[in-house]
Amino acid sequence: MLSILEFFRNLPRKNCSVCGSQIDEKADCYGNLCDECDHPAR
Ligand SMILES: [Zn+2]
């Protein structure tokens, strides 16, 4: 029986659609953008 944490750990890593760098786990979803390419304050 997998815990919810195990489930999220097995999820594939997302990659930024702009620069292609790996995206760390984020609670918010602005599409597939890394922090570098996705600045809300910009
Ligand atoms: Zn990026």
mmCIF file of the protein (N, C-alpha, C, O) and its ligand, coordinates in Angstrom:
data_MODEL
# 
_entry.id   MODEL 
# 
loop_
_entity.id 
_entity.type 
_entity.pdbx_number_of_molecules 
1 polymer     1 
2 non-polymer 1 
# 
_entity_poly.entity_id                      1 
_entity_poly.type                           'polypeptide(L)' 
_entity_poly.nstd_linkage                   no 
_entity_poly.nstd_monomer                   no 
_entity_poly.pdbx_seq_one_letter_code       MLSILEFFRNLPRKNCSVCGSQIDEKADCYGNLCDECDHPAR 
_entity_poly.pdbx_seq_one_letter_code_can   MLSILEFFRNLPRKNCSVCGSQIDEKADCYGNLCDECDHPAR 
_entity_poly.pdbx_strand_id                 A 
# 
loop_
_entity_poly_seq.entity_id 
_entity_poly_seq.num 
_entity_poly_seq.mon_id 
_entity_poly_seq.hetero 
1 1  MET n 
1 2  LEU n 
1 3  SER n 
1 4  ILE n 
1 5  LEU n 
1 6  GLU n 
1 7  PHE n 
1 8  PHE n 
1 9  ARG n 
1 10 ASN n 
1 11 LEU n 
1 12 PRO n 
1 13 ARG n 
1 14 LYS n 
1 15 ASN n 
1 16 CYS n 
1 17 SER n 
1 18 VAL n 
1 19 CYS n 
1 20 GLY n 
1 21 SER n 
1 22 GLN n 
1 23 ILE n 
1 24 ASP n 
1 25 GLU n 
1 26 LYS n 
1 27 ALA n 
1 28 ASP n 
1 29 CYS n 
1 30 TYR n 
1 31 GLY n 
1 32 ASN n 
1 33 LEU n 
1 34 CYS n 
1 35 ASP n 
1 36 GLU n 
1 37 CYS n 
1 38 ASP n 
1 39 HIS n 
1 40 PRO n 
1 41 ALA n 
1 42 ARG n 
# 
loop_
_struct_asym.id 
_struct_asym.entity_id 
A 1 
B 2 
# 
loop_
_chem_comp.id 
_chem_comp.type 
_chem_comp.mon_nstd_flag 
ALA 'L-peptide linking' y 
ARG 'L-peptide linking' y 
ASN 'L-peptide linking' y 
ASP 'L-peptide linking' y 
CYS 'L-peptide linking' y 
GLN 'L-peptide linking' y 
GLU 'L-peptide linking' y 
GLY 'peptide linking'   y 
HIS 'L-peptide linking' y 
ILE 'L-peptide linking' y 
LEU 'L-peptide linking' y 
LYS 'L-peptide linking' y 
MET 'L-peptide linking' y 
PHE 'L-peptide linking' y 
PRO 'L-peptide linking' y 
SER 'L-peptide linking' y 
TYR 'L-peptide linking' y 
VAL 'L-peptide linking' y 
ZN  non-polymer         . 
# 
_pdbx_entity_nonpoly.entity_id   2 
_pdbx_entity_nonpoly.name        ? 
_pdbx_entity_nonpoly.comp_id     ZN 
# 
_pdbx_nonpoly_scheme.asym_id         B 
_pdbx_nonpoly_scheme.entity_id       2 
_pdbx_nonpoly_scheme.mon_id          ZN 
_pdbx_nonpoly_scheme.ndb_seq_num     1 
_pdbx_nonpoly_scheme.pdb_seq_num     101 
_pdbx_nonpoly_scheme.auth_seq_num    101 
_pdbx_nonpoly_scheme.pdb_mon_id      ZN 
_pdbx_nonpoly_scheme.auth_mon_id     ZN 
_pdbx_nonpoly_scheme.pdb_strand_id   A 
_pdbx_nonpoly_scheme.pdb_ins_code    . 
# 
loop_
_atom_site.group_PDB 
_atom_site.id 
_atom_site.type_symbol 
_atom_site.label_atom_id 
_atom_site.label_alt_id 
_atom_site.label_comp_id 
_atom_site.label_asym_id 
_atom_site.label_entity_id 
_atom_site.label_seq_id 
_atom_site.pdbx_PDB_ins_code 
_atom_site.Cartn_x 
_atom_site.Cartn_y 
_atom_site.Cartn_z 
_atom_site.occupancy 
_atom_site.B_iso_or_equiv 
_atom_site.pdbx_formal_charge 
_atom_site.auth_seq_id 
_atom_site.auth_comp_id 
_atom_site.auth_asym_id 
_atom_site.auth_atom_id 
_atom_site.pdbx_PDB_model_num 
ATOM   1   N  N  . MET A 1 1  ? 0.847  -1.193 0.000   1.00 0.00 ? 1   MET A N  1 
ATOM   2   C  CA . MET A 1 1  ? 0.000  0.000  0.000   1.00 0.00 ? 1   MET A CA 1 
ATOM   3   C  C  . MET A 1 1  ? 0.885  1.246  0.000   1.00 0.00 ? 1   MET A C  1 
ATOM   4   O  O  . MET A 1 1  ? 1.705  1.432  0.899   1.00 0.00 ? 1   MET A O  1 
ATOM   5   N  N  . LEU A 1 2  ? 0.715  2.089  -1.003  1.00 0.00 ? 2   LEU A N  1 
ATOM   6   C  CA . LEU A 1 2  ? 1.543  3.278  -1.121  1.00 0.00 ? 2   LEU A CA 1 
ATOM   7   C  C  . LEU A 1 2  ? 0.921  4.437  -0.352  1.00 0.00 ? 2   LEU A C  1 
ATOM   8   O  O  . LEU A 1 2  ? -0.284 4.686  -0.413  1.00 0.00 ? 2   LEU A O  1 
ATOM   9   N  N  . SER A 1 3  ? 1.777  5.123  0.361   1.00 0.00 ? 3   SER A N  1 
ATOM   10  C  CA . SER A 1 3  ? 1.289  6.322  1.023   1.00 0.00 ? 3   SER A CA 1 
ATOM   11  C  C  . SER A 1 3  ? 1.181  7.454  0.015   1.00 0.00 ? 3   SER A C  1 
ATOM   12  O  O  . SER A 1 3  ? 1.676  7.338  -1.107  1.00 0.00 ? 3   SER A O  1 
ATOM   13  N  N  . ILE A 1 4  ? 0.549  8.527  0.399   1.00 0.00 ? 4   ILE A N  1 
ATOM   14  C  CA . ILE A 1 4  ? 0.388  9.650  -0.524  1.00 0.00 ? 4   ILE A CA 1 
ATOM   15  C  C  . ILE A 1 4  ? 1.737  10.260 -0.861  1.00 0.00 ? 4   ILE A C  1 
ATOM   16  O  O  . ILE A 1 4  ? 1.928  10.776 -1.962  1.00 0.00 ? 4   ILE A O  1 
ATOM   17  N  N  . LEU A 1 5  ? 2.664  10.205 0.068   1.00 0.00 ? 5   LEU A N  1 
ATOM   18  C  CA . LEU A 1 5  ? 4.002  10.743 -0.189  1.00 0.00 ? 5   LEU A CA 1 
ATOM   19  C  C  . LEU A 1 5  ? 4.722  9.906  -1.226  1.00 0.00 ? 5   LEU A C  1 
ATOM   20  O  O  . LEU A 1 5  ? 5.399  10.445 -2.101  1.00 0.00 ? 5   LEU A O  1 
ATOM   21  N  N  . GLU A 1 6  ? 4.584  8.609  -1.135  1.00 0.00 ? 6   GLU A N  1 
ATOM   22  C  CA . GLU A 1 6  ? 5.210  7.729  -2.120  1.00 0.00 ? 6   GLU A CA 1 
ATOM   23  C  C  . GLU A 1 6  ? 4.652  8.009  -3.506  1.00 0.00 ? 6   GLU A C  1 
ATOM   24  O  O  . GLU A 1 6  ? 5.377  7.984  -4.500  1.00 0.00 ? 6   GLU A O  1 
ATOM   25  N  N  . PHE A 1 7  ? 3.372  8.273  -3.554  1.00 0.00 ? 7   PHE A N  1 
ATOM   26  C  CA . PHE A 1 7  ? 2.729  8.553  -4.824  1.00 0.00 ? 7   PHE A CA 1 
ATOM   27  C  C  . PHE A 1 7  ? 3.339  9.787  -5.481  1.00 0.00 ? 7   PHE A C  1 
ATOM   28  O  O  . PHE A 1 7  ? 3.651  9.767  -6.672  1.00 0.00 ? 7   PHE A O  1 
ATOM   29  N  N  . PHE A 1 8  ? 3.511  10.858 -4.714  1.00 0.00 ? 8   PHE A N  1 
ATOM   30  C  CA . PHE A 1 8  ? 4.061  12.082 -5.271  1.00 0.00 ? 8   PHE A CA 1 
ATOM   31  C  C  . PHE A 1 8  ? 5.531  11.923 -5.621  1.00 0.00 ? 8   PHE A C  1 
ATOM   32  O  O  . PHE A 1 8  ? 6.028  12.556 -6.553  1.00 0.00 ? 8   PHE A O  1 
ATOM   33  N  N  . ARG A 1 9  ? 6.218  11.081 -4.877  1.00 0.00 ? 9   ARG A N  1 
ATOM   34  C  CA . ARG A 1 9  ? 7.634  10.856 -5.160  1.00 0.00 ? 9   ARG A CA 1 
ATOM   35  C  C  . ARG A 1 9  ? 7.806  10.148 -6.496  1.00 0.00 ? 9   ARG A C  1 
ATOM   36  O  O  . ARG A 1 9  ? 8.821  10.324 -7.171  1.00 0.00 ? 9   ARG A O  1 
ATOM   37  N  N  . ASN A 1 10 ? 6.834  9.361  -6.871  1.00 0.00 ? 10  ASN A N  1 
ATOM   38  C  CA . ASN A 1 10 ? 6.937  8.602  -8.113  1.00 0.00 ? 10  ASN A CA 1 
ATOM   39  C  C  . ASN A 1 10 ? 6.486  9.404  -9.326  1.00 0.00 ? 10  ASN A C  1 
ATOM   40  O  O  . ASN A 1 10 ? 6.611  8.947  -10.461 1.00 0.00 ? 10  ASN A O  1 
ATOM   41  N  N  . LEU A 1 11 ? 5.964  10.593 -9.084  1.00 0.00 ? 11  LEU A N  1 
ATOM   42  C  CA . LEU A 1 11 ? 5.537  11.410 -10.207 1.00 0.00 ? 11  LEU A CA 1 
ATOM   43  C  C  . LEU A 1 11 ? 6.747  11.865 -11.008 1.00 0.00 ? 11  LEU A C  1 
ATOM   44  O  O  . LEU A 1 11 ? 7.789  12.178 -10.433 1.00 0.00 ? 11  LEU A O  1 
ATOM   45  N  N  . PRO A 1 12 ? 6.621  11.903 -12.310 1.00 0.00 ? 12  PRO A N  1 
ATOM   46  C  CA . PRO A 1 12 ? 7.729  12.354 -13.149 1.00 0.00 ? 12  PRO A CA 1 
ATOM   47  C  C  . PRO A 1 12 ? 8.009  13.829 -12.945 1.00 0.00 ? 12  PRO A C  1 
ATOM   48  O  O  . PRO A 1 12 ? 7.103  14.624 -12.696 1.00 0.00 ? 12  PRO A O  1 
ATOM   49  N  N  . ARG A 1 13 ? 9.270  14.175 -13.054 1.00 0.00 ? 13  ARG A N  1 
ATOM   50  C  CA . ARG A 1 13 ? 9.664  15.570 -12.895 1.00 0.00 ? 13  ARG A CA 1 
ATOM   51  C  C  . ARG A 1 13 ? 9.196  16.376 -14.091 1.00 0.00 ? 13  ARG A C  1 
ATOM   52  O  O  . ARG A 1 13 ? 9.226  15.908 -15.229 1.00 0.00 ? 13  ARG A O  1 
ATOM   53  N  N  . LYS A 1 14 ? 8.766  17.590 -13.812 1.00 0.00 ? 14  LYS A N  1 
ATOM   54  C  CA . LYS A 1 14 ? 8.358  18.461 -14.904 1.00 0.00 ? 14  LYS A CA 1 
ATOM   55  C  C  . LYS A 1 14 ? 9.550  19.273 -15.380 1.00 0.00 ? 14  LYS A C  1 
ATOM   56  O  O  . LYS A 1 14 ? 10.461 19.577 -14.610 1.00 0.00 ? 14  LYS A O  1 
ATOM   57  N  N  . ASN A 1 15 ? 9.532  19.615 -16.650 1.00 0.00 ? 15  ASN A N  1 
ATOM   58  C  CA . ASN A 1 15 ? 10.595 20.443 -17.200 1.00 0.00 ? 15  ASN A CA 1 
ATOM   59  C  C  . ASN A 1 15 ? 10.004 21.742 -17.740 1.00 0.00 ? 15  ASN A C  1 
ATOM   60  O  O  . ASN A 1 15 ? 8.904  21.768 -18.293 1.00 0.00 ? 15  ASN A O  1 
ATOM   61  N  N  . CYS A 1 16 ? 10.753 22.795 -17.566 1.00 0.00 ? 16  CYS A N  1 
ATOM   62  C  CA . CYS A 1 16 ? 10.309 24.097 -18.043 1.00 0.00 ? 16  CYS A CA 1 
ATOM   63  C  C  . CYS A 1 16 ? 10.127 24.060 -19.552 1.00 0.00 ? 16  CYS A C  1 
ATOM   64  O  O  . CYS A 1 16 ? 10.989 23.559 -20.273 1.00 0.00 ? 16  CYS A O  1 
ATOM   65  N  N  . SER A 1 17 ? 9.013  24.586 -20.029 1.00 0.00 ? 17  SER A N  1 
ATOM   66  C  CA . SER A 1 17 ? 8.741  24.557 -21.462 1.00 0.00 ? 17  SER A CA 1 
ATOM   67  C  C  . SER A 1 17 ? 9.521  25.646 -22.186 1.00 0.00 ? 17  SER A C  1 
ATOM   68  O  O  . SER A 1 17 ? 9.562  25.665 -23.416 1.00 0.00 ? 17  SER A O  1 
ATOM   69  N  N  . VAL A 1 18 ? 10.139 26.550 -21.434 1.00 0.00 ? 18  VAL A N  1 
ATOM   70  C  CA . VAL A 1 18 ? 10.899 27.643 -22.053 1.00 0.00 ? 18  VAL A CA 1 
ATOM   71  C  C  . VAL A 1 18 ? 12.381 27.304 -22.119 1.00 0.00 ? 18  VAL A C  1 
ATOM   72  O  O  . VAL A 1 18 ? 12.968 27.288 -23.201 1.00 0.00 ? 18  VAL A O  1 
ATOM   73  N  N  . CYS A 1 19 ? 12.996 27.030 -20.951 1.00 0.00 ? 19  CYS A N  1 
ATOM   74  C  CA . CYS A 1 19 ? 14.433 26.789 -20.930 1.00 0.00 ? 19  CYS A CA 1 
ATOM   75  C  C  . CYS A 1 19 ? 14.752 25.303 -20.781 1.00 0.00 ? 19  CYS A C  1 
ATOM   76  O  O  . CYS A 1 19 ? 15.893 24.890 -20.988 1.00 0.00 ? 19  CYS A O  1 
ATOM   77  N  N  . GLY A 1 20 ? 13.754 24.500 -20.426 1.00 0.00 ? 20  GLY A N  1 
ATOM   78  C  CA . GLY A 1 20 ? 13.956 23.057 -20.368 1.00 0.00 ? 20  GLY A CA 1 
ATOM   79  C  C  . GLY A 1 20 ? 14.591 22.578 -19.084 1.00 0.00 ? 20  GLY A C  1 
ATOM   80  O  O  . GLY A 1 20 ? 14.904 21.395 -18.955 1.00 0.00 ? 20  GLY A O  1 
ATOM   81  N  N  . SER A 1 21 ? 14.788 23.465 -18.136 1.00 0.00 ? 21  SER A N  1 
ATOM   82  C  CA . SER A 1 21 ? 15.394 23.043 -16.875 1.00 0.00 ? 21  SER A CA 1 
ATOM   83  C  C  . SER A 1 21 ? 14.371 22.340 -16.006 1.00 0.00 ? 21  SER A C  1 
ATOM   84  O  O  . SER A 1 21 ? 13.165 22.519 -16.173 1.00 0.00 ? 21  SER A O  1 
ATOM   85  N  N  . GLN A 1 22 ? 14.861 21.545 -15.086 1.00 0.00 ? 22  GLN A N  1 
ATOM   86  C  CA . GLN A 1 22 ? 13.956 20.785 -14.236 1.00 0.00 ? 22  GLN A CA 1 
ATOM   87  C  C  . GLN A 1 22 ? 13.231 21.705 -13.257 1.00 0.00 ? 22  GLN A C  1 
ATOM   88  O  O  . GLN A 1 22 ? 13.821 22.623 -12.688 1.00 0.00 ? 22  GLN A O  1 
ATOM   89  N  N  . ILE A 1 23 ? 11.955 21.440 -13.077 1.00 0.00 ? 23  ILE A N  1 
ATOM   90  C  CA . ILE A 1 23 ? 11.151 22.261 -12.174 1.00 0.00 ? 23  ILE A CA 1 
ATOM   91  C  C  . ILE A 1 23 ? 11.013 21.547 -10.834 1.00 0.00 ? 23  ILE A C  1 
ATOM   92  O  O  . ILE A 1 23 ? 10.628 20.380 -10.768 1.00 0.00 ? 23  ILE A O  1 
ATOM   93  N  N  . ASP A 1 24 ? 11.334 22.270 -9.781  1.00 0.00 ? 24  ASP A N  1 
ATOM   94  C  CA . ASP A 1 24 ? 11.174 21.683 -8.458  1.00 0.00 ? 24  ASP A CA 1 
ATOM   95  C  C  . ASP A 1 24 ? 9.702  21.630 -8.092  1.00 0.00 ? 24  ASP A C  1 
ATOM   96  O  O  . ASP A 1 24 ? 8.867  22.266 -8.734  1.00 0.00 ? 24  ASP A O  1 
ATOM   97  N  N  . GLU A 1 25 ? 9.402  20.886 -7.083  1.00 0.00 ? 25  GLU A N  1 
ATOM   98  C  CA . GLU A 1 25 ? 8.012  20.747 -6.669  1.00 0.00 ? 25  GLU A CA 1 
ATOM   99  C  C  . GLU A 1 25 ? 7.437  22.098 -6.277  1.00 0.00 ? 25  GLU A C  1 
ATOM   100 O  O  . GLU A 1 25 ? 7.969  22.801 -5.419  1.00 0.00 ? 25  GLU A O  1 
ATOM   101 N  N  . LYS A 1 26 ? 6.342  22.435 -6.926  1.00 0.00 ? 26  LYS A N  1 
ATOM   102 C  CA . LYS A 1 26 ? 5.704  23.704 -6.608  1.00 0.00 ? 26  LYS A CA 1 
ATOM   103 C  C  . LYS A 1 26 ? 4.238  23.454 -6.272  1.00 0.00 ? 26  LYS A C  1 
ATOM   104 O  O  . LYS A 1 26 ? 3.586  22.585 -6.851  1.00 0.00 ? 26  LYS A O  1 
ATOM   105 N  N  . ALA A 1 27 ? 3.749  24.225 -5.339  1.00 0.00 ? 27  ALA A N  1 
ATOM   106 C  CA . ALA A 1 27 ? 2.351  24.060 -4.961  1.00 0.00 ? 27  ALA A CA 1 
ATOM   107 C  C  . ALA A 1 27 ? 1.448  24.730 -5.990  1.00 0.00 ? 27  ALA A C  1 
ATOM   108 O  O  . ALA A 1 27 ? 0.320  24.298 -6.228  1.00 0.00 ? 27  ALA A O  1 
ATOM   109 N  N  . ASP A 1 28 ? 1.972  25.799 -6.595  1.00 0.00 ? 28  ASP A N  1 
ATOM   110 C  CA . ASP A 1 28 ? 1.171  26.509 -7.586  1.00 0.00 ? 28  ASP A CA 1 
ATOM   111 C  C  . ASP A 1 28 ? 1.499  25.999 -8.977  1.00 0.00 ? 28  ASP A C  1 
ATOM   112 O  O  . ASP A 1 28 ? 2.582  25.467 -9.221  1.00 0.00 ? 28  ASP A O  1 
ATOM   113 N  N  . CYS A 1 29 ? 0.545  26.169 -9.887  1.00 0.00 ? 29  CYS A N  1 
ATOM   114 C  CA . CYS A 1 29 ? 0.763  25.681 -11.243 1.00 0.00 ? 29  CYS A CA 1 
ATOM   115 C  C  . CYS A 1 29 ? 0.560  26.810 -12.242 1.00 0.00 ? 29  CYS A C  1 
ATOM   116 O  O  . CYS A 1 29 ? -0.570 27.203 -12.533 1.00 0.00 ? 29  CYS A O  1 
ATOM   117 N  N  . TYR A 1 30 ? 1.654  27.320 -12.756 1.00 0.00 ? 30  TYR A N  1 
ATOM   118 C  CA . TYR A 1 30 ? 1.570  28.337 -13.808 1.00 0.00 ? 30  TYR A CA 1 
ATOM   119 C  C  . TYR A 1 30 ? 1.952  27.709 -15.137 1.00 0.00 ? 30  TYR A C  1 
ATOM   120 O  O  . TYR A 1 30 ? 2.646  28.339 -15.935 1.00 0.00 ? 30  TYR A O  1 
ATOM   121 N  N  . GLY A 1 31 ? 1.527  26.517 -15.386 1.00 0.00 ? 31  GLY A N  1 
ATOM   122 C  CA . GLY A 1 31 ? 1.978  25.831 -16.585 1.00 0.00 ? 31  GLY A CA 1 
ATOM   123 C  C  . GLY A 1 31 ? 3.308  25.168 -16.300 1.00 0.00 ? 31  GLY A C  1 
ATOM   124 O  O  . GLY A 1 31 ? 3.627  24.880 -15.147 1.00 0.00 ? 31  GLY A O  1 
ATOM   125 N  N  . ASN A 1 32 ? 4.081  24.924 -17.331 1.00 0.00 ? 32  ASN A N  1 
ATOM   126 C  CA . ASN A 1 32 ? 5.363  24.257 -17.154 1.00 0.00 ? 32  ASN A CA 1 
ATOM   127 C  C  . ASN A 1 32 ? 6.506  25.257 -17.249 1.00 0.00 ? 32  ASN A C  1 
ATOM   128 O  O  . ASN A 1 32 ? 7.314  25.218 -18.178 1.00 0.00 ? 32  ASN A O  1 
ATOM   129 N  N  . LEU A 1 33 ? 6.557  26.148 -16.275 1.00 0.00 ? 33  LEU A N  1 
ATOM   130 C  CA . LEU A 1 33 ? 7.618  27.137 -16.267 1.00 0.00 ? 33  LEU A CA 1 
ATOM   131 C  C  . LEU A 1 33 ? 8.406  27.046 -14.972 1.00 0.00 ? 33  LEU A C  1 
ATOM   132 O  O  . LEU A 1 33 ? 7.841  26.862 -13.894 1.00 0.00 ? 33  LEU A O  1 
ATOM   133 N  N  . CYS A 1 34 ? 9.727  27.178 -15.097 1.00 0.00 ? 34  CYS A N  1 
ATOM   134 C  CA . CYS A 1 34 ? 10.551 27.178 -13.895 1.00 0.00 ? 34  CYS A CA 1 
ATOM   135 C  C  . CYS A 1 34 ? 10.469 28.563 -13.243 1.00 0.00 ? 34  CYS A C  1 
ATOM   136 O  O  . CYS A 1 34 ? 9.840  29.486 -13.761 1.00 0.00 ? 34  CYS A O  1 
ATOM   137 N  N  . ASP A 1 35 ? 11.116 28.665 -12.109 1.00 0.00 ? 35  ASP A N  1 
ATOM   138 C  CA . ASP A 1 35 ? 11.055 29.945 -11.396 1.00 0.00 ? 35  ASP A CA 1 
ATOM   139 C  C  . ASP A 1 35 ? 11.728 31.050 -12.191 1.00 0.00 ? 35  ASP A C  1 
ATOM   140 O  O  . ASP A 1 35 ? 11.325 32.211 -12.119 1.00 0.00 ? 35  ASP A O  1 
ATOM   141 N  N  . GLU A 1 36 ? 12.755 30.686 -12.948 1.00 0.00 ? 36  GLU A N  1 
ATOM   142 C  CA . GLU A 1 36 ? 13.478 31.689 -13.746 1.00 0.00 ? 36  GLU A CA 1 
ATOM   143 C  C  . GLU A 1 36 ? 12.584 32.297 -14.818 1.00 0.00 ? 36  GLU A C  1 
ATOM   144 O  O  . GLU A 1 36 ? 12.604 33.507 -15.047 1.00 0.00 ? 36  GLU A O  1 
ATOM   145 N  N  . CYS A 1 37 ? 11.802 31.447 -15.471 1.00 0.00 ? 37  CYS A N  1 
ATOM   146 C  CA . CYS A 1 37 ? 10.961 31.897 -16.583 1.00 0.00 ? 37  CYS A CA 1 
ATOM   147 C  C  . CYS A 1 37 ? 9.586  32.330 -16.120 1.00 0.00 ? 37  CYS A C  1 
ATOM   148 O  O  . CYS A 1 37 ? 8.817  32.897 -16.897 1.00 0.00 ? 37  CYS A O  1 
ATOM   149 N  N  . ASP A 1 38 ? 9.273  32.074 -14.881 1.00 0.00 ? 38  ASP A N  1 
ATOM   150 C  CA . ASP A 1 38 ? 7.939  32.370 -14.388 1.00 0.00 ? 38  ASP A CA 1 
ATOM   151 C  C  . ASP A 1 38 ? 8.025  33.262 -13.164 1.00 0.00 ? 38  ASP A C  1 
ATOM   152 O  O  . ASP A 1 38 ? 7.985  32.785 -12.030 1.00 0.00 ? 38  ASP A O  1 
ATOM   153 N  N  . HIS A 1 39 ? 8.142  34.543 -13.401 1.00 0.00 ? 39  HIS A N  1 
ATOM   154 C  CA . HIS A 1 39 ? 8.174  35.495 -12.281 1.00 0.00 ? 39  HIS A CA 1 
ATOM   155 C  C  . HIS A 1 39 ? 6.844  36.210 -12.195 1.00 0.00 ? 39  HIS A C  1 
ATOM   156 O  O  . HIS A 1 39 ? 6.543  37.055 -13.038 1.00 0.00 ? 39  HIS A O  1 
ATOM   157 N  N  . PRO A 1 40 ? 6.049  35.894 -11.203 1.00 0.00 ? 40  PRO A N  1 
ATOM   158 C  CA . PRO A 1 40 ? 4.725  36.523 -11.046 1.00 0.00 ? 40  PRO A CA 1 
ATOM   159 C  C  . PRO A 1 40 ? 4.822  38.032 -10.911 1.00 0.00 ? 40  PRO A C  1 
ATOM   160 O  O  . PRO A 1 40 ? 3.915  38.759 -11.316 1.00 0.00 ? 40  PRO A O  1 
ATOM   161 N  N  . ALA A 1 41 ? 5.938  38.506 -10.334 1.00 0.00 ? 41  ALA A N  1 
ATOM   162 C  CA . ALA A 1 41 ? 6.084  39.948 -10.089 1.00 0.00 ? 41  ALA A CA 1 
ATOM   163 C  C  . ALA A 1 41 ? 6.570  40.691 -11.322 1.00 0.00 ? 41  ALA A C  1 
ATOM   164 O  O  . ALA A 1 41 ? 6.667  41.919 -11.324 1.00 0.00 ? 41  ALA A O  1 
ATOM   165 N  N  . ARG A 1 42 ? 6.870  39.945 -12.355 1.00 0.00 ? 42  ARG A N  1 
ATOM   166 C  CA . ARG A 1 42 ? 7.420  40.584 -13.540 1.00 0.00 ? 42  ARG A CA 1 
ATOM   167 C  C  . ARG A 1 42 ? 6.366  41.372 -14.308 1.00 0.00 ? 42  ARG A C  1 
ATOM   168 O  O  . ARG A 1 42 ? 6.672  41.973 -15.337 1.00 0.00 ? 42  ARG A O  1 
HETATM 169 ZN ZN . ZN  B 2 .  ? 12.720 28.043 -17.468 1.00 0.00 2 101 ZN  A ZN 1 
# 
